[in-house]
Amino acid sequence: MDTSPLKNLLVGRLMPEKCYEELFVRLHLHAPCLKFVLNKIVGFWIILDTFLAQFPQLLKLLWRGSAEGLSLTAFLLQLYALSCPVVYAAANNFPFFAWAERLFTLAQTATIIFLILYYRGETLKGMLLLLSFGGVILLLVSFAAAAVVRVMYASTPAAFILSKVVQTVTNHQKGHTGQLSSLSALLSCAGALGAAVVSAQESGGSLTTLCHILSTCLSFVLMSQIACYKRSAGSAAKKMD
């Protein structure tokens, strides 16, 4: 019996034993198994994006002590987009474990917004903004009409897309990406790509799939801007030397 470390690593975590036999023992590119493995990998991508996409950005702000180049509007849109599924789940009494991980990302984004204002010397404004945001969320969960909650939930992809558009335009206008985290942009791109793959399999060429594809493309643009502006800054520094 094959008890190799590779089998112990993959079977049960990434694929059933039958698929391991097909792909690694018989070396047969079994289509259903490949699709199963792809979906598993995509699921990991999406989870990674949910938990960690904002964390590198938060760490970079704290490490550098600056929020230069970050668009407050873009992160407010992200905060709204992350809040909508939370409001929808809480208002519809979904089990807490089904959406609790979103609170982690929501808290990271709220902290980033506070730091942007804090580094601009607007600490009180940042505190009042977050307190107001928390109050609005509680009111929406408790009293908002079901139709309002559904509209908010449906607007989530548009808010994410608009946030990336705003940050892209800000980068272009300023001629640099400032403290924008390349790792956060990469994780966001991977998450959007994974969501696009899942959506395409489930609903084909739907509007939701197109939104995920557009979000992925904008993430690629942000990553390209980070790379290009860093290269330009490096070249300018060498010329000065």
BABALUM-442883 format. One line per field, with one value per residue: residue in three letters; residue number from 1; x, y, z of N, C-alpha, C, CB in turn. Coordinates in steps of 0.001 Angstrom, whole numbers. Glycine has a CB too. Example, Ala and Ser with C-alpha at 12.3 -4.5 7.8 and 13.67 -1.06 7.14 Angstrom:
<pts>
type	c(ALA;SER)
seq	c(1;2)
nX	c(13190;12850)
nY	c(-5690;-2250)
nZ	c(7800;7080)
caX	c(12300;13670)
caY	c(-4500;-1060)
caZ	c(7800;7140)
cX	c(13200;12900)
cY	c(-3300;30)
cZ	c(7800;7870)
cbX	c(11308;14084)
cbY	c(-4473;-598)
cbZ	c(9046;5725)
</pts>
This chain:
<pts>
type	c(MET;ASP;THR;SER;PRO;LEU;LYS;ASN;LEU;LEU;VAL;GLY;ARG;LEU;MET;PRO;GLU;LYS;CYS;TYR;GLU;GLU;LEU;PHE;VAL;ARG;LEU;HIS;LEU;HIS;ALA;PRO;CYS;LEU;LYS;PHE;VAL;LEU;ASN;LYS;ILE;VAL;GLY;PHE;TRP;ILE;ILE;LEU;ASP;THR;PHE;LEU;ALA;GLN;PHE;PRO;GLN;LEU;LEU;LYS;LEU;LEU;TRP;ARG;GLY;SER;ALA;GLU;GLY;LEU;SER;LEU;THR;ALA;PHE;LEU;LEU;GLN;LEU;TYR;ALA;LEU;SER;CYS;PRO;VAL;VAL;TYR;ALA;ALA;ALA;ASN;ASN;PHE;PRO;PHE;PHE;ALA;TRP;ALA;GLU;ARG;LEU;PHE;THR;LEU;ALA;GLN;THR;ALA;THR;ILE;ILE;PHE;LEU;ILE;LEU;TYR;TYR;ARG;GLY;GLU;THR;LEU;LYS;GLY;MET;LEU;LEU;LEU;LEU;SER;PHE;GLY;GLY;VAL;ILE;LEU;LEU;LEU;VAL;SER;PHE;ALA;ALA;ALA;ALA;VAL;VAL;ARG;VAL;MET;TYR;ALA;SER;THR;PRO;ALA;ALA;PHE;ILE;LEU;SER;LYS;VAL;VAL;GLN;THR;VAL;THR;ASN;HIS;GLN;LYS;GLY;HIS;THR;GLY;GLN;LEU;SER;SER;LEU;SER;ALA;LEU;LEU;SER;CYS;ALA;GLY;ALA;LEU;GLY;ALA;ALA;VAL;VAL;SER;ALA;GLN;GLU;SER;GLY;GLY;SER;LEU;THR;THR;LEU;CYS;HIS;ILE;LEU;SER;THR;CYS;LEU;SER;PHE;VAL;LEU;MET;SER;GLN;ILE;ALA;CYS;TYR;LYS;ARG;SER;ALA;GLY;SER;ALA;ALA;LYS;LYS;MET;ASP)
seq	c(1;2;3;4;5;6;7;8;9;10;11;12;13;14;15;16;17;18;19;20;21;22;23;24;25;26;27;28;29;30;31;32;33;34;35;36;37;38;39;40;41;42;43;44;45;46;47;48;49;50;51;52;53;54;55;56;57;58;59;60;61;62;63;64;65;66;67;68;69;70;71;72;73;74;75;76;77;78;79;80;81;82;83;84;85;86;87;88;89;90;91;92;93;94;95;96;97;98;99;100;101;102;103;104;105;106;107;108;109;110;111;112;113;114;115;116;117;118;119;120;121;122;123;124;125;126;127;128;129;130;131;132;133;134;135;136;137;138;139;140;141;142;143;144;145;146;147;148;149;150;151;152;153;154;155;156;157;158;159;160;161;162;163;164;165;166;167;168;169;170;171;172;173;174;175;176;177;178;179;180;181;182;183;184;185;186;187;188;189;190;191;192;193;194;195;196;197;198;199;200;201;202;203;204;205;206;207;208;209;210;211;212;213;214;215;216;217;218;219;220;221;222;223;224;225;226;227;228;229;230;231;232;233;234;235;236;237;238;239;240;241)
nX	c(850;493;1948;3060;4583;3480;961;-201;-314;-2023;-4423;-7624;-7268;-6989;-7997;-10000;-9102;-9475;-9155;-6490;-5296;-5976;-4716;-2016;-1017;-1954;-1475;-3381;-5200;-7833;-10863;-13164;-11864;-9812;-11351;-12513;-10256;-9406;-11563;-11276;-8801;-9437;-11316;-9623;-8127;-10114;-10810;-8346;-8161;-10370;-9638;-7032;-6445;-6527;-4777;-1877;-1818;-2647;-558;1571;919;1105;3788;5188;4163;2604;65;236;-823;-2974;-6389;-8986;-11673;-11812;-11324;-13468;-15530;-14858;-15287;-18042;-18798;-17914;-19495;-22093;-22691;-22526;-24565;-26727;-26604;-26868;-29338;-31015;-30817;-28793;-26676;-24108;-21463;-21366;-20823;-19031;-16292;-16147;-16360;-13825;-12295;-13718;-13166;-10419;-10408;-11824;-9999;-7873;-9026;-9341;-6609;-5722;-6997;-5956;-3186;-3367;-3807;-6364;-7653;-9876;-11995;-11770;-12409;-15057;-16221;-16003;-17485;-19989;-20395;-20569;-22919;-24810;-24741;-25796;-28379;-29340;-29293;-31187;-33540;-33880;-35708;-36516;-36228;-34433;-32136;-31633;-31050;-28721;-27039;-26928;-25531;-22907;-20722;-20472;-19653;-17126;-15793;-15934;-14400;-11849;-11521;-11485;-9128;-7248;-7431;-6622;-3948;-2921;-3289;-1646;780;2138;2046;2224;1787;474;-176;1524;1239;-1314;-2779;-2195;-3348;-6005;-6476;-6171;-8298;-10505;-10236;-10590;-13261;-14470;-14019;-15499;-18070;-18432;-18597;-20893;-22954;-22434;-22179;-23109;-24233;-23034;-20735;-19401;-18905;-17082;-14972;-14304;-13494;-11237;-9600;-9196;-7765;-5421;-4579;-4029;-1917;-73;352;1577;3974;5085;5352;7067;9314;9886;10463;12726;14494;14712;15975;18453;19490;19816;21864)
nY	c(-1197;2242;4524;7040;10237;12256;11266;11099;13794;14869;13307;13429;16043;17556;15974;13004;9523;7987;9832;10491;8078;7975;10291;10330;7750;6125;8063;9400;11867;12553;13931;14654;14439;16314;18617;18564;18885;21391;22990;22709;23980;26548;27162;27328;29577;31576;31544;32303;34891;36030;35935;37050;39111;41887;42059;42208;44837;46321;45749;46928;49648;50127;49514;51347;53731;55526;56561;57234;57730;55994;55688;57114;57062;54758;52725;53119;52357;49665;48910;49243;47307;44963;44996;44545;41686;40810;42228;41202;38446;38481;39770;37898;35856;33884;31098;31846;30914;30684;33107;34419;34737;36893;39093;39392;40301;42620;44066;44474;46152;48362;49215;49978;52182;53883;54280;55598;58085;58768;59043;61259;63156;63311;62067;62108;62355;59906;58117;58879;58300;55478;54712;55686;54143;51550;51894;52340;49878;48180;49249;48709;45909;45378;46821;47349;47101;44078;44241;46372;45305;43210;44639;45959;43736;42781;44821;44504;43391;45522;47628;46734;46695;49418;50511;49614;50875;53570;53588;52935;55155;57131;56361;56824;59594;60601;59565;57535;54627;54780;53654;51363;47951;45378;42658;42443;43293;41190;38972;39788;39748;37014;36001;37201;36070;33373;33447;34178;31902;29932;31074;31082;28344;27681;29399;30159;32613;34845;37988;38282;36692;38163;40483;39530;38839;41357;42575;41028;41771;44485;44210;43123;45370;47134;45729;45870;48626;49032;47577;48931;51630;51287;50366;52600;54448;53255;53438;56205;56810;55583;57147;59561;58888)
nZ	c(0;-792;1199;1120;1977;366;-318;2221;2751;788;477;1744;2573;233;-1785;-2464;-1838;-4132;-6217;-5839;-6540;-9249;-10317;-9417;-9178;-11345;-13179;-14643;-16189;-14870;-15475;-13722;-11230;-11469;-11628;-9097;-7449;-8322;-7492;-4732;-4319;-5171;-3223;-982;-1762;-1660;1055;2136;1139;2447;5172;5317;3477;4087;6160;5687;4671;6889;8698;7317;7388;10152;10559;8928;9804;8406;6105;3508;185;285;-430;1273;603;-999;880;2605;941;704;3340;3522;1597;2828;5039;4186;3642;6295;7613;6166;6807;9618;9920;8810;10549;10262;11124;13465;13060;10345;9221;10780;10269;8601;10218;11218;9010;8567;10892;10550;8286;9250;11173;9532;8235;10429;11041;8727;9018;11500;10994;9445;11259;12268;14499;16291;14483;13198;15303;15876;13419;13248;15492;14756;12488;13623;15097;13050;11735;13722;13894;11313;11262;13213;12559;9820;6742;5005;2235;1930;3092;1306;-1032;-237;107;-2522;-3691;-3011;-4736;-6589;-4952;-4100;-6580;-7296;-5248;-5926;-8362;-7544;-5943;-7897;-9636;-7845;-7400;-9969;-10232;-8195;-8885;-7650;-5446;-2783;487;-191;1;-1612;-1178;-64;-2276;-4009;-2661;-2669;-5406;-5940;-4437;-5735;-8265;-7646;-6739;-9126;-10697;-9298;-9468;-12241;-12759;-11385;-12280;-14867;-17457;-15798;-14338;-11869;-12151;-14118;-12674;-10773;-12466;-13505;-11128;-10587;-12754;-12173;-9823;-10849;-12256;-10139;-8910;-10989;-11094;-8596;-8985;-11222;-10366;-8217;-9556;-11098;-9097;-8028;-10214;-10452;-8046;-8440;-10514;-9214;-7495)
caX	c(0;1253;1793;4051;4230;2631;-399;-687;-561;-3093;-5683;-8421;-7166;-7191;-8687;-10246;-8080;-9725;-8543;-5034;-4920;-6112;-3805;-610;-586;-2190;-1078;-4500;-5803;-9249;-11510;-13893;-10914;-9153;-12325;-12648;-9044;-9438;-12531;-10679;-7772;-10155;-11878;-8527;-7842;-11156;-10652;-7139;-8516;-11300;-8982;-5722;-6182;-6298;-3796;-593;-1978;-2681;801;2430;603;1660;5251;5695;3649;2109;-986;388;-1237;-4197;-7612;-9981;-12929;-11719;-11459;-14833;-16327;-14583;-15961;-19455;-18946;-17728;-20588;-23364;-22982;-22716;-25929;-27665;-26596;-27406;-30761;-31743;-30570;-27917;-25801;-22968;-20247;-21425;-20365;-18187;-14967;-16235;-16144;-12375;-11891;-14383;-12405;-9156;-10680;-12173;-8757;-7120;-9665;-8957;-5201;-5607;-7374;-5013;-1927;-3661;-4054;-7810;-7963;-11252;-12871;-11711;-13155;-16482;-16656;-16173;-18613;-21209;-20529;-21071;-24316;-25622;-24825;-26744;-29720;-29735;-29564;-32373;-34767;-33977;-36647;-35874;-35881;-33218;-31023;-31351;-30398;-27347;-26279;-26724;-24596;-21551;-19701;-20295;-18874;-15735;-15254;-15771;-13270;-10606;-11442;-11080;-7719;-6472;-7408;-5785;-2550;-2561;-3220;-510;2013;2766;1066;2429;1894;-402;520;1510;748;-2773;-3303;-2077;-4359;-7305;-6568;-6387;-9660;-11452;-10113;-11243;-14709;-14896;-14024;-16650;-19293;-18561;-19026;-22243;-23997;-22024;-21888;-24056;-23732;-22134;-19460;-18754;-18411;-15868;-13921;-13892;-12758;-9924;-8838;-8797;-6705;-4210;-4158;-3409;-616;806;724;2554;5252;5615;5770;8256;10425;10191;11106;14068;15306;14981;16957;19766;19950;20277;23150)
caY	c(0;3480;5393;8090;11531;13009;10765;11523;15234;15247;12572;13930;17494;18160;15058;11659;8547;7574;10816;10345;6916;8338;11345;10150;6353;5759;9222;9627;13182;12265;15253;14957;14618;17602;19651;18511;19484;22822;23631;22740;25023;27823;27393;27800;30954;32480;31615;33089;36287;36468;36099;37689;40113;43209;42010;42814;46282;46840;45663;47905;50968;50208;49465;52577;54907;56447;56046;57973;57061;55195;56454;56910;56697;53362;51834;53241;51494;48286;48688;49046;46020;43885;45060;44082;40279;40662;42700;40244;37196;38713;40110;36679;34866;32798;30656;32754;30336;30766;34414;35034;35101;38198;40111;39562;41182;43902;44755;44923;47288;49494;49687;50681;53493;54699;54646;56614;59364;59030;59555;62583;64055;63414;60934;62207;62057;58462;57450;59153;57587;54058;54574;55885;52964;50463;52174;52138;48427;47634;49685;47987;44517;45303;47480;47569;46252;42971;44703;47193;44381;42492;45576;46127;42519;42715;45874;44205;43351;46852;48433;46282;47161;50871;50807;49396;51945;54792;53478;52980;56554;57856;56035;57494;61035;60910;59092;56502;53839;55046;52520;50277;46673;44488;41340;42557;43338;39833;38128;40230;39262;35562;35779;37571;35058;32160;33674;34169;30508;29266;31650;30633;26951;27559;30151;30535;34015;35715;39304;38081;36223;39300;41379;38927;38954;42760;42798;40404;42618;45699;43814;43030;46747;47647;45078;46431;49974;48902;47154;49966;52814;50923;50325;53995;55075;52685;54009;57620;56837;55243;58301;60565;58430)
caZ	c(0;-878;2378;939;2588;-550;-177;3530;2699;-137;667;2858;2642;-1081;-2691;-1933;-2218;-5512;-7115;-5712;-7345;-10670;-10754;-9049;-9345;-12748;-13999;-15546;-15960;-14716;-15483;-12472;-10127;-11679;-11260;-7645;-6872;-8649;-6604;-3400;-4320;-5251;-1892;-131;-2186;-1173;2508;2385;879;3481;6458;5355;2444;4655;7247;5293;4564;8250;9242;6631;7941;11502;10467;8317;10490;7387;5225;2258;-1045;450;-609;2323;-65;-1427;2035;3084;66;1106;4614;3184;907;3796;6014;3612;3952;7746;7893;5552;7575;10961;9805;8458;11617;9860;12221;13627;12494;8885;8742;11810;9749;7952;11235;11333;7914;8798;11940;9956;7402;10111;11782;8482;8058;11584;10921;7676;9625;12599;10433;8898;12384;12482;15364;16787;13358;12991;16370;15687;12222;13546;16411;13952;11637;14446;15414;11845;11503;14691;13509;10109;11629;14075;12110;8369;6008;4283;882;2044;3359;61;-1956;257;-196;-3970;-4110;-2522;-5791;-7171;-4008;-4190;-7863;-7230;-4351;-6673;-9357;-6833;-5573;-9141;-10076;-6878;-7708;-11217;-9985;-7330;-9504;-6817;-4695;-1365;1403;-625;173;-2777;-752;42;-3646;-4552;-2019;-3181;-6784;-5871;-3959;-6789;-9312;-7148;-6749;-10525;-11153;-8674;-10028;-13628;-12741;-10835;-12986;-16222;-17728;-15106;-13956;-10728;-12693;-14790;-11621;-10207;-13483;-13514;-9887;-10777;-13681;-11454;-8890;-11668;-12543;-8918;-8764;-12024;-10661;-7511;-9572;-12121;-9612;-7441;-10501;-11463;-7947;-7936;-11295;-10097;-6968;-9016;-11285;-8256;-6998)
cX	c(885;947;2813;3615;3310;1172;-1000;-1051;-1819;-4432;-6386;-8395;-7536;-8007;-8980;-9192;-8246;-9057;-7017;-4548;-4950;-4988;-2333;-115;-747;-1754;-2130;-5142;-7328;-10009;-12295;-12964;-10188;-10076;-12492;-11471;-9016;-10390;-12007;-9657;-8415;-10767;-10835;-8167;-8829;-11057;-9449;-7419;-9405;-10583;-7788;-5514;-5843;-5166;-2431;-667;-1970;-1284;1726;2183;1234;3194;5825;5228;3125;1029;-934;-49;-2511;-5419;-8613;-11306;-12938;-11925;-12832;-15775;-16103;-15284;-17456;-19669;-18806;-18867;-21866;-23650;-23218;-24132;-26958;-27758;-27223;-28904;-31611;-31472;-29785;-27077;-24520;-21707;-20202;-20895;-19409;-16839;-14976;-16036;-14658;-11872;-12486;-13614;-11067;-9356;-11032;-10928;-7914;-7704;-9312;-7510;-4978;-5915;-6410;-3711;-2120;-3905;-5517;-8304;-9416;-12256;-12914;-12511;-14657;-17040;-16921;-17315;-19941;-21469;-21099;-22537;-25233;-25805;-25848;-28187;-30222;-30110;-30894;-33655;-34924;-34973;-35887;-35431;-34601;-31995;-30641;-30632;-28946;-26488;-25962;-25704;-23150;-20506;-19414;-19443;-17405;-15076;-14985;-14604;-11937;-10417;-10931;-9601;-6814;-6335;-6529;-4306;-2076;-2391;-1994;829;2789;1663;1269;2607;943;384;393;970;-774;-3415;-3266;-3136;-5756;-7530;-6862;-7809;-10702;-11433;-10795;-12749;-15259;-14986;-15245;-17955;-19523;-19048;-20483;-23304;-23596;-21751;-22881;-23415;-22758;-20758;-18701;-18188;-17118;-14704;-13390;-13080;-11350;-9038;-8348;-7709;-5385;-3673;-3452;-2031;393;1265;1771;3927;5883;6127;6974;9489;10858;10917;12534;15001;15676;16025;18359;20350;20485;21615;24253)
cY	c(1246;4349;6523;9369;12359;12581;11205;13008;15570;14591;13063;15440;18148;17286;13743;10685;8090;8531;10764;9179;7255;9281;11011;8711;5926;6868;9513;10968;13046;13579;15549;15193;15952;18746;19714;19206;20991;23559;23731;23877;26402;28168;27910;29246;31922;32647;32477;34570;36825;36793;37060;38851;41482;43232;42570;44326;46936;46838;46702;49310;51142;50269;50780;53842;55961;55755;56751;57123;56255;56103;56117;56458;55232;52419;51958;52387;50022;47953;48451;47663;44843;43845;44430;42604;40035;41083;41697;38974;37384;38991;38881;35525;33652;32369;31500;32220;30456;32101;35115;35485;36470;39340;40411;40525;42570;44718;45268;46170;48533;50081;50458;52077;54420;55170;55699;57994;59752;59628;60900;63602;64248;62247;60948;61873;60554;57706;57643;58399;56122;53815;54722;54682;51791;50646;51926;50654;47799;48010;48918;46540;44402;45778;47615;46600;45194;43398;45532;46299;43625;43388;45807;44931;42425;43745;45600;44152;44722;47734;48038;46801;48657;51257;50642;50450;53234;54741;53542;54413;57384;57615;56789;59000;61417;60484;58107;55746;53970;53778;51378;48966;45794;43109;41360;42575;41950;38909;38489;39727;37764;35247;36085;36553;33762;32287;33653;32745;29770;29762;31177;29190;26823;28227;30607;32019;34963;37059;39192;37627;37356;40287;40842;39031;40385;43094;42213;41271;43882;45391;43675;44423;47343;47039;45625;47833;49925;48555;48264;51172;52517;50886;51736;54701;54563;53264;55466;57725;56525;56411;59391;60198;58633)
cZ	c(0;339;2320;1633;1703;-411;1154;3543;1915;160;1928;2978;1310;-2015;-1995;-2462;-3665;-6498;-7031;-6573;-8835;-11119;-10527;-9190;-10795;-13710;-15078;-15205;-15977;-14515;-14200;-11285;-10249;-11277;-9749;-6973;-7118;-7718;-5172;-3298;-4344;-3896;-919;-464;-1567;345;2872;2184;1999;4786;6416;4391;3020;5675;6849;5165;5943;8871;8610;7153;9323;11469;9952;9049;9539;6567;3881;1062;-936;365;498;1714;-471;-251;2697;2236;393;2414;4393;2565;1864;4819;5481;3880;5438;8130;7376;6381;8946;10914;9496;9420;11133;11063;12269;12952;10972;8364;9723;11263;9077;8946;11405;10264;8086;9837;11399;9103;8206;10766;10775;8268;9219;11466;9836;8253;10751;12067;9726;10010;12696;13331;15834;15693;13093;14032;16192;14478;12524;14526;15667;13069;12417;14798;14235;11562;12451;14337;12287;10428;12372;13403;10590;7734;5212;2888;897;2241;2090;-938;-1535;-118;-1684;-4449;-3715;-3634;-6391;-6267;-4026;-5475;-7810;-6331;-5079;-7759;-8698;-6466;-6800;-9643;-9146;-7140;-8945;-10995;-9166;-7936;-8657;-6077;-3199;-547;1038;-614;-1076;-2406;-593;-1336;-4276;-3968;-2505;-4598;-6797;-5421;-5015;-7922;-8900;-7165;-8171;-11066;-10603;-9285;-11462;-13695;-12311;-11701;-14379;-16348;-17101;-14794;-12794;-11189;-13361;-13779;-11011;-11195;-13538;-12272;-9978;-11675;-12990;-10429;-9623;-11987;-11322;-8689;-9766;-11648;-9560;-8065;-10401;-11350;-8728;-8338;-10885;-10324;-7774;-8988;-10995;-9020;-7487;-9792;-10364;-7660;-8020)
cbX	c(-961;929;1958;4290;5489;3105;-422;362;626;-2689;-5425;-7942;-5756;-5867;-7854;-11671;-8131;-11237;-9042;-4629;-5860;-7483;-4138;-402;-1393;-3672;308;-5540;-5326;-9491;-12443;-14847;-9896;-8720;-13685;-12752;-7779;-9859;-13849;-10011;-6826;-11254;-12492;-7290;-7882;-12553;-10498;-5995;-9230;-12354;-8532;-4706;-7378;-7558;-3632;-124;-3274;-3645;1371;2192;-926;1196;5686;5260;4713;3262;-2375;1845;-162;-4184;-8224;-10178;-13154;-10365;-10366;-15276;-15985;-13075;-15741;-19940;-17916;-16386;-20855;-23366;-21845;-21670;-26169;-27232;-25169;-26676;-30965;-31383;-31891;-27013;-25446;-22696;-20133;-22856;-21565;-17970;-14482;-17581;-16748;-11652;-12316;-15844;-12167;-8538;-11817;-13182;-7956;-7145;-11201;-9148;-4364;-6563;-8813;-4717;-1336;-4879;-3439;-8560;-7036;-11525;-12406;-10277;-12716;-16712;-15613;-14883;-18515;-21094;-19180;-20253;-24468;-24976;-23435;-26403;-29727;-28608;-28420;-32143;-34832;-32593;-37531;-36827;-37035;-33344;-31397;-32649;-31167;-27338;-27057;-28048;-25023;-21555;-20132;-21654;-19434;-15667;-16226;-17056;-13309;-10599;-12832;-11933;-7474;-7131;-8842;-6134;-2382;-3631;-4476;-694;2882;3798;1146;1275;1618;-986;-34;2923;1419;-3163;-2496;-683;-4282;-7407;-5262;-5372;-9922;-11130;-8641;-10774;-15047;-13932;-12725;-16655;-19228;-17222;-18133;-22284;-24383;-23082;-21847;-24557;-24890;-22724;-19687;-19750;-19478;-16119;-14456;-15114;-13513;-10079;-9695;-10012;-7062;-4494;-5379;-4303;-757;90;-508;2104;5053;4543;4615;8058;10037;8896;10293;14008;14551;13702;16569;19649;18814;19261;23070)
cbY	c(6;4237;4580;8351;12328;12822;9237;11236;15946;14910;11043;13326;17900;18460;14815;11171;7342;7502;12231;10126;5732;9001;12621;10605;5410;5441;8972;8471;14212;11295;15356;13820;13465;17757;19382;17057;18826;23038;22862;21386;24855;27765;26117;26895;31072;31955;30203;32635;36424;35402;34761;36684;40236;43708;40587;42228;46622;46017;44259;47861;51166;49003;48318;52641;55498;56939;56222;58428;56178;54428;56178;58202;57576;53092;52131;54710;51761;48056;49888;50149;45900;44049;46502;44323;39403;41505;44090;39900;36670;39882;41166;36257;34403;33223;29155;32990;28878;30559;35306;34062;34046;38347;39667;38201;40592;43684;43811;43806;46952;49062;48510;49875;53340;53908;53409;56294;59294;57731;58537;62517;65376;63451;60931;63611;62807;57989;57980;60659;57712;53484;55615;57155;52584;50347;53597;52832;47759;48130;51190;48022;43957;46111;48828;47411;47102;41777;45530;48201;43383;41958;46926;46321;41276;42925;47188;42888;42406;47512;48288;44738;46835;51528;49889;47999;52184;54988;52177;52102;57138;57438;54518;57231;61504;60240;60244;57131;52378;55833;52979;50561;45927;44358;40913;43825;44335;39267;38262;41759;39561;34908;36616;38967;34798;31845;35011;34995;29790;29502;33179;30769;26136;28149;31344;30131;34248;35051;40235;37055;35087;40016;41560;37446;38527;43679;42183;38992;42989;46338;42494;42256;47625;47369;43568;46462;50740;47832;45913;50409;53332;49558;49529;54762;54817;51174;53920;58320;55843;54020;58855;60747;56975)
cbZ	c(1234;-2191;3698;-546;2889;-1997;-292;4599;2087;-1527;754;4134;3050;-1712;-3955;-2311;-1285;-5785;-6778;-4226;-7050;-10922;-10044;-7637;-8417;-12965;-14658;-15453;-17039;-13526;-16673;-12140;-10096;-13147;-11932;-7164;-7466;-10118;-6621;-3077;-5524;-6339;-1354;-292;-3715;-1563;3106;1466;-487;3721;6958;5089;1535;5296;7720;3982;3826;9109;9025;5114;8026;12339;9557;6865;11350;6474;5868;2082;-1501;1807;-1995;3144;-1296;-2087;3055;3068;-1403;1244;5557;2213;-208;4512;6409;2123;3477;8533;7250;4112;7726;11635;8720;7055;12207;8668;12058;15107;12895;8408;8482;12953;8758;7255;12565;11213;6567;9257;13137;9108;6429;11187;12346;7149;7945;12888;10622;6493;10164;13381;9453;7972;12116;11133;16562;17336;12104;13011;17739;15516;11117;14107;17540;13087;11032;15706;15881;10633;11692;16100;13223;9078;12498;15313;12713;7707;5066;4181;283;3222;4480;-554;-2002;1783;254;-4695;-3525;-1783;-6888;-7422;-2595;-4142;-9016;-6727;-3109;-7298;-10020;-5562;-4809;-10220;-10124;-5444;-7919;-12295;-9273;-5988;-9821;-5803;-5095;-824;2821;-2045;1397;-3370;577;820;-4507;-4276;-493;-3145;-7557;-4912;-2739;-7333;-9636;-5744;-6076;-11381;-10719;-7150;-9985;-14361;-11813;-9453;-12182;-17218;-19192;-13813;-13587;-9753;-13690;-15715;-10522;-9834;-14872;-13607;-8699;-11385;-14902;-10759;-8181;-12973;-12947;-7717;-8936;-13383;-10176;-6501;-10440;-13111;-8758;-6751;-11754;-11820;-6674;-8079;-12639;-9633;-5874;-9933;-12153;-7153;-6609)
</pts>
